[in-house]
């Protein structure tokens, strides 16, 4: 296991029981069995470690639900909810501290980072709504974004406050019914397009082709699995000289999507190639 990954995993265990503020770098290094010097070779500060943990999990979550929305044709709304709560269940410790810390964190970097991912999730949910309902709910689609996010947040708390296992199938079915009822019955919109634009975190930088090539090269240096590695090589070539058919590019993206270290680059490439 890479040292940075070890530190993040061990720190997450401490954060889950003690919270961000109460956990010190000394406690983290003691728990990892490393020196402070080794810690600071990986992270400049505890805040940088926290942001790295947020990126690690939120990149995966954002990429996973985006893939579901873009690629699923049957039972799209069900698959969206099921993927959401399955991810929450799989990363329970992270989700628990995230929900706890968001309610009282005054760290500017933490706040801006979460708003950044919130904006990406809003985009994905808007795509979901437009795929599901088309122009028929144009006046209320921004309200529906906030309703769906409310379902995601509120029902996620069942995992925190209940010790019994949750039926993800039934939960997803129930939320599909609730969402469809809202889409059909709501007639008085509150969130306008202008208000939606004001509320979202602006994403000032679009990822350039050159930046993507650099990110692919970084992944190539770390990845050993042959299919993922070969797929990344071909995707890099496609960025440099786009000669492959869309079907082949989609297949290459699918090859890397499920690799735990490639979810984010897969998400970025999928958006770049407009799939």
VENJOUR-V745299 format. One record per residue. N is the residue number from 1. RES is the residue in one letter. PHI is phi in degrees with one decimal (none if undefined). Layout:
N_RES_PHI ; N_RES_PHI
This chain:
1_X_none ; 2_X_-65.0 ; 3_X_-59.7 ; 4_X_-61.3 ; 5_X_-65.1 ; 6_X_-60.5 ; 7_X_-61.4 ; 8_X_-63.6 ; 9_X_-66.4 ; 10_X_-69.1 ; 11_X_-63.3 ; 12_X_-60.3 ; 13_X_-62.1 ; 14_X_-69.3 ; 15_X_-60.9 ; 16_X_-64.4 ; 17_X_-96.6 ; 18_X_-113.4 ; 19_X_88.1 ; 20_X_-64.3 ; 21_X_-64.1 ; 22_X_-80.1 ; 23_X_-96.1 ; 24_X_-100.6 ; 25_X_-60.7 ; 26_X_-61.0 ; 27_X_-62.3 ; 28_X_-64.3 ; 29_X_-66.4 ; 30_X_-62.4 ; 31_X_-68.1 ; 32_X_-83.8 ; 33_X_74.0 ; 34_X_-127.6 ; 35_X_-84.7 ; 36_X_-63.1 ; 37_X_-59.4 ; 38_X_-64.8 ; 39_X_-60.7 ; 40_X_-73.4 ; 41_X_-72.3 ; 42_X_-96.7 ; 43_X_-137.6 ; 44_X_-71.7 ; 45_X_-161.7 ; 46_X_-64.6 ; 47_X_-60.9 ; 48_X_-65.1 ; 49_X_-62.5 ; 50_X_-61.1 ; 51_X_-63.0 ; 52_X_-63.2 ; 53_X_-65.9 ; 54_X_-59.9 ; 55_X_-58.6 ; 56_X_-55.9 ; 57_X_-85.2 ; 58_X_-69.6 ; 59_X_-60.7 ; 60_X_-66.4 ; 61_X_-62.2 ; 62_X_-60.8 ; 63_X_-65.1 ; 64_X_-65.8 ; 65_X_-71.9 ; 66_X_-63.1 ; 67_X_-63.9 ; 68_X_-59.3 ; 69_X_-66.7 ; 70_X_-78.3 ; 71_X_-109.6 ; 72_X_-87.3 ; 73_X_-109.1 ; 74_X_-101.6 ; 75_X_54.3 ; 76_X_-58.9 ; 77_X_-65.1 ; 78_X_-60.8 ; 79_X_-63.6 ; 80_X_-62.9 ; 81_X_-65.3 ; 82_X_-63.7 ; 83_X_-64.5 ; 84_X_-61.0 ; 85_X_-78.8 ; 86_X_-65.5 ; 87_X_-65.1 ; 88_X_-59.9 ; 89_X_-65.6 ; 90_X_-67.7 ; 91_X_-115.6 ; 92_X_-57.3 ; 93_X_-61.2 ; 94_X_-65.4 ; 95_X_-60.4 ; 96_X_-63.2 ; 97_X_-71.8 ; 98_X_-65.3 ; 99_X_-65.8 ; 100_X_-72.0 ; 101_X_-74.1 ; 102_X_-61.2 ; 103_X_-74.2 ; 104_X_-142.9 ; 105_X_-81.1 ; 106_X_-112.3 ; 107_X_-75.6 ; 108_X_-61.0 ; 109_X_-62.5 ; 110_X_-60.0 ; 111_X_-62.3 ; 112_X_-66.9 ; 113_X_-63.4 ; 114_X_-68.2 ; 115_X_-67.2 ; 116_X_-60.1 ; 117_X_-69.5 ; 118_X_-61.3 ; 119_X_-64.8 ; 120_X_-64.2 ; 121_X_-66.5 ; 122_X_-57.6 ; 123_X_-59.8 ; 124_X_-65.9 ; 125_X_-67.0 ; 126_X_-62.3 ; 127_X_-61.1 ; 128_X_-57.9 ; 129_X_-63.0 ; 130_X_-68.0 ; 131_X_-68.6 ; 132_X_-75.4 ; 133_X_-116.6 ; 134_X_61.1 ; 135_X_-81.1 ; 136_X_-65.7 ; 137_X_-119.2 ; 138_X_-48.7 ; 139_X_-66.5 ; 140_X_-115.0 ; 141_X_-66.5 ; 142_X_-74.9 ; 143_X_-62.4 ; 144_X_-67.4 ; 145_X_-56.5 ; 146_X_-69.3 ; 147_X_-66.2 ; 148_X_-63.1 ; 149_X_-63.9 ; 150_X_-64.0 ; 151_X_-60.8 ; 152_X_-58.8 ; 153_X_-71.0 ; 154_X_-65.5 ; 155_X_-74.7 ; 156_X_-63.4 ; 157_X_-66.0 ; 158_X_-59.2 ; 159_X_-72.1 ; 160_X_-86.2 ; 161_X_-106.3 ; 162_X_-121.5 ; 163_X_-84.5 ; 164_X_-84.3 ; 165_X_-65.6 ; 166_X_-98.5 ; 167_X_-84.6 ; 168_X_-64.6 ; 169_X_-63.7 ; 170_X_-65.3 ; 171_X_-60.3 ; 172_X_-64.5 ; 173_X_-60.2 ; 174_X_-62.2 ; 175_X_-73.3 ; 176_X_-60.8 ; 177_X_-60.8 ; 178_X_-61.6 ; 179_X_-66.2 ; 180_X_-63.4 ; 181_X_-62.9 ; 182_X_-62.2 ; 183_X_-61.2 ; 184_X_-87.1 ; 185_X_-104.0 ; 186_X_-69.9 ; 187_X_-126.5 ; 188_X_-113.6 ; 189_X_-75.7 ; 190_X_-118.4 ; 191_X_-85.2 ; 192_X_-84.9 ; 193_X_-60.9 ; 194_X_-63.4 ; 195_X_-65.6 ; 196_X_-60.0 ; 197_X_-66.3 ; 198_X_-67.5 ; 199_X_-74.2 ; 200_X_-80.9 ; 201_X_-78.4 ; 202_X_-65.2 ; 203_X_-105.9 ; 204_X_-77.1 ; 205_X_-110.7 ; 206_X_-88.1 ; 207_X_-69.7 ; 208_X_-84.8 ; 209_X_-60.3 ; 210_X_-63.4 ; 211_X_-65.3 ; 212_X_-63.2 ; 213_X_-60.9 ; 214_X_-62.1 ; 215_X_-67.3 ; 216_X_-64.0 ; 217_X_-62.5 ; 218_X_-63.5 ; 219_X_-65.7 ; 220_X_-61.2 ; 221_X_-72.9 ; 222_X_-102.6 ; 223_X_-85.7 ; 224_X_-108.0 ; 225_X_-59.1 ; 226_X_-63.3 ; 227_X_-67.4 ; 228_X_-62.8 ; 229_X_-64.9 ; 230_X_-64.1 ; 231_X_-64.4 ; 232_X_-63.7 ; 233_X_-60.8 ; 234_X_-69.2 ; 235_X_-69.0 ; 236_X_-61.9 ; 237_X_-62.8 ; 238_X_-65.2 ; 239_X_-65.6 ; 240_X_-77.7 ; 241_X_-148.1 ; 242_X_-70.6 ; 243_X_-120.0 ; 244_X_-79.0 ; 245_X_-72.9 ; 246_X_-55.5 ; 247_X_-63.7 ; 248_X_-68.0 ; 249_X_-61.6 ; 250_X_-59.6 ; 251_X_-63.9 ; 252_X_-65.9 ; 253_X_-64.1 ; 254_X_-67.3 ; 255_X_-61.4 ; 256_X_-95.7 ; 257_X_-60.6 ; 258_X_-88.1 ; 259_X_-72.5 ; 260_X_-58.4 ; 261_X_-96.4 ; 262_X_-118.9 ; 263_X_-60.3 ; 264_X_-72.1 ; 265_X_-64.5 ; 266_X_-63.1 ; 267_X_-60.5 ; 268_X_-65.1 ; 269_X_-67.7 ; 270_X_-60.9 ; 271_X_-70.9 ; 272_X_-62.8 ; 273_X_-81.4 ; 274_X_61.6 ; 275_X_-100.0
